[in-house]
């Protein structure tokens, strides 16, 4: 299996609209690990690990977001898989 990590920064109207919960639900359904958190600049930061195909599927979902969000930009930085995460955390503090 081709496992990878990815740092994802999502910009737009993505705080206060259920975006982290949306991300969490999709990541868990795709068996991905890592986490998501709001950033002080109004963006949402996601770090995710798992099968590359599943990470790409999550990115496709994040481009749309929940119906109350407006995504204007997504930046993805591909990383090496570490295996350091057991689940997907919605109040992600352990990275960066």
C-alpha positions in Angstrom: 0.0 0.0 0.0 1.3 3.5 -0.9 0.9 5.3 2.5 1.6 9.1 2.7 1.2 12.1 4.9 -0.2 15.5 3.8 -0.3 18.9 5.4 -3.4 20.7 4.1 -4.3 24.3 4.6 -7.9 25.3 3.7 -8.9 29.0 3.3 -12.2 30.7 2.9 -15.3 30.7 5.1 -14.2 27.6 7.0 -14.5 28.4 10.7 -17.7 28.4 12.6 -19.5 26.4 9.9 -18.8 22.8 10.9 -15.8 22.3 8.7 -13.7 20.5 11.3 -16.5 18.0 12.0 -17.1 17.5 8.2 -13.3 16.8 7.8 -13.3 14.5 10.8 -16.3 12.5 9.5 -14.7 12.0 6.1 -11.3 11.2 7.4 -12.6 8.5 9.8 -14.7 7.0 7.1 -11.6 6.8 4.9 -9.5 5.2 7.7 -7.1 8.1 7.9 -5.2 9.3 10.9 -4.0 12.8 12.0 -6.1 15.7 12.9 -7.7 19.1 12.1 -7.7 22.4 13.8 -8.7 26.0 13.3 -5.8 28.5 12.9 -5.7 32.1 14.2 -5.7 33.5 10.6 -9.1 32.0 9.9 -7.9 29.0 7.9 -8.2 25.3 8.9 -5.1 23.1 9.1 -5.3 19.4 8.5 -2.5 16.8 8.9 -3.5 13.4 7.5 -1.9 10.0 7.0 -3.0 6.9 5.2 -3.4 5.3 1.8 -2.6 7.9 -0.9 -5.9 7.2 -2.7 -7.8 7.8 0.5 -5.9 11.1 1.2 -6.7 12.2 -2.3 -10.4 11.4 -1.8 -10.4 13.5 1.4 -8.8 16.4 -0.4 -11.6 16.2 -3.0 -14.2 16.4 -0.2 -12.3 19.3 1.5 -12.5 21.3 -1.7 -16.2 21.3 -1.3 -16.7 21.3 2.5 -20.1 21.4 4.3 -22.9 23.3 2.7 -22.3 26.3 5.0 -18.7 26.7 4.1 -17.1 28.5 1.2 -13.7 27.1 0.3 -11.5 29.5 -1.7 -8.1 27.8 -1.6 -6.5 24.5 -0.6 -2.8 24.0 -0.4 -1.4 20.5 0.0 2.1 19.6 0.9 2.8 15.9 0.6 4.9 14.3 3.4 6.4 11.0 4.3 4.1 8.6 6.2 5.2 8.4 9.9 2.6 6.1 11.5 2.7 8.3 14.6 -1.1 8.7 14.8 -3.7 6.2 16.0 -6.9 8.1 15.1 -8.1 11.4 13.7 -8.3 14.2 16.2 -10.7 17.2 15.9 -8.8 19.4 18.3 -5.4 18.6 16.9 -2.6 20.1 18.9 0.3 17.7 18.5 1.6 18.8 15.2 3.7 21.9 14.4 
